[in-house]
Amino acid sequence: MSNKSSDYTLGERICKARDVCGLSTAQLARRLGIKTSTLQSWESDRSEPRSNKLVLLAGLLNVSPTWLLVGRGTAPITEEPSSPDVDSVRFTLDRLQRQAQALADEIESLQDRLSDL
């Protein structure tokens, strides 16, 4: 399994950079002037930031907008190098949690549609 930044989604890169900065989702959302749920949607790849918010986000996270978008450019600098295995497990866990949430949302939507029939 490869661990290149370009292998991750925009949401995963936002999450990684936020973690490196030691910010909670609520803290970063407040700094961006957006709702926490909006940032959570970005991190779970359900939506993407507009260009002005992407540039602000990159600045707050000390990364380049290009790195956020495609994984190339200035990446977050960690104080202590972490084990690639730990990073891999973290990203896999984050991805699975987002997929589980997306499935839960879809199930809820389908249940609502059924109850309307």
SVG drawing of the C-alpha trace seen along z (x, -y; Angstrom):
<svg xmlns="http://www.w3.org/2000/svg" viewBox="-47 -34 57 36">
<polyline fill="none" stroke="black" stroke-width="0.4" points="0.0,0.0 1.4,-3.4 1.4,-6.3 1.9,-9.2 -0.2,-12.3 -1.6,-12.1 -3.1,-8.7 -5.5,-10.4 -8.6,-12.4 -9.0,-16.1 -11.0,-15.3 -8.2,-13.0 -5.6,-15.7 -7.6,-18.3 -8.0,-16.0 -4.3,-15.1 -3.2,-18.8 -5.7,-19.7 -4.4,-16.9 -0.8,-18.0 -1.8,-21.6 -3.5,-20.2 -6.9,-21.7 -10.3,-20.2 -12.9,-20.3 -14.8,-23.0 -11.7,-25.1 -10.7,-25.1 -14.3,-25.7 -14.5,-28.8 -11.3,-30.1 -12.6,-29.6 -15.9,-31.3 -18.0,-28.2 -20.2,-25.7 -18.5,-22.6 -20.8,-20.5 -19.5,-22.2 -15.9,-21.3 -17.0,-17.7 -18.6,-17.5 -15.3,-18.6 -13.3,-16.1 -15.7,-13.3 -15.6,-14.2 -19.3,-14.9 -18.6,-18.4 -15.6,-20.6 -14.7,-24.1 -15.0,-27.1 -11.7,-28.4 -11.6,-31.4 -12.2,-29.0 -9.6,-26.5 -6.9,-29.3 -7.8,-30.4 -7.9,-26.8 -4.4,-26.1 -3.1,-29.2 -4.5,-28.2 -3.1,-24.7 0.3,-25.8 0.0,-23.8 -0.3,-24.8 -3.7,-24.8 -2.2,-22.5 -1.3,-20.0 -4.8,-20.0 -6.3,-19.5 -3.9,-16.9 -1.3,-16.1 1.6,-18.0 3.3,-21.0 3.9,-22.1 2.7,-19.3 2.1,-19.6 5.2,-19.3 5.0,-17.0 7.1,-17.7 7.9,-14.0 7.9,-11.6 5.2,-9.1 5.2,-5.5 3.9,-4.9 1.9,-2.0 0.2,-4.2 -0.6,-6.8 -1.9,-4.0 -4.2,-2.6 -5.4,-6.1 -6.3,-7.0 -8.0,-3.6 -10.0,-4.1 -11.0,-7.6 -12.0,-6.4 -14.1,-3.6 -15.8,-5.9 -16.7,-8.3 -18.0,-5.4 -20.0,-4.1 -21.5,-7.6 -22.3,-7.9 -24.1,-4.5 -26.0,-5.5 -27.1,-8.7 -28.2,-6.7 -30.1,-4.2 -31.9,-7.1 -32.8,-8.7 -34.2,-5.4 -36.2,-4.9 -37.6,-8.4 -38.6,-7.6 -40.2,-4.4 -42.3,-6.0 -43.5,-8.6 -44.8,-5.9"/>
</svg>
